[in-house]
Amino acid sequence: MSGNLSIRGRCFEWRQRTYLMGVLNVTPDSFSDGGDFNSISAALAQAQAMVAAGADIIDVGGQSTRPGAEQITLAEELERVIPIVQALRPEITIPISVDTTRTAVAKTAIEAGADIVNDISGGTFDSEMLPTVASLGVPIVLMHIRGTPQTMQQMTKYEDLLGDITTFLARRIVAATKAGIDQKKIILDPGIGFAKNYEQNLEILRNLRSLTPLNCPILVGVSRKSFIGRILNQPNPKARVWGTAAACCAAIANGADILRIHDVKEMREVSLVADALFR
């Protein structure tokens, strides 16, 4: 591991415990909570509830990345995200991340008080993302994806799933460090559900430790996802809490450092027990 990370006066000590990133989608069309928190008052109340429940990071996103999601304009994304970050910053003390693939959104959000950039494209959708993050001096989450949210589910054929993910992320680490980002500030995400089918999502969770040689903390996002719905025969994402709990437990057992989740109270209890068992 490349070393601990200090963000907004909080030390993230990798391998010591699991950290929780609470999802705050300020979108009308996200797969499980679209429209729930796309006003400032609702978003602030949800963020405060997640902090009280034990979240370590709040992840604010204005662009849905569910399969088939339409790309919104830059102006729309800024309009959704920036007022929320501005409202949250004086009210919560934990780090805020911004879930975006656009440099302009990342830069404006950091200036508004966010602390981390969470880029589902691994810095590939916008050529200015990595140098901009380097100049801002903030951590970045680099995720594996193929195609875009609109096309990714037609791009699930791999010769070597874990090998391809590892190679992609290794190359993104090189690109990020060449752009001037300190490797201690890089977090990796294998991209559960992004250009992966049901069997591949399970394979990634079972073999998560194959990413350990990359020497960066690992973020895993399984919360409420469709592969869990398939196992449970549960079409309602909000009713997949216990399935999410099982997947989160598996992720911790196999080396995850951060869980990106919707149900903070429940997953905090899962992580406390899993940490006692597996760390």
Buried (B, 14 or more C-beta within 10 A) or exposed (E): EBEEBEBEEBEBBBEEBBBBBBBBBBBEBBBBBBEBBBEBEBBBEBBBEBBEBBBBBBBBBBBBBBBEBEBBEBEEBBEBBBBBBBBBBEEBEBBBBBBBBBBBBBBBBBEBBBBBBBBBBBBBBBEBBBBBBBEBEBBBBBBBBBEBBEEBBEBBEBEEBBEEBBEBBBEBBEBBBEBEBBBBBBBBBBBBBBBBBBEBBBBBBEBBEBBEEBBBBBBBBBBBBBBBBEBBEBEEBEEBBBBBBBBBBBBBBBBBBBBBBBBBBBBBEBBEEBEEEEE
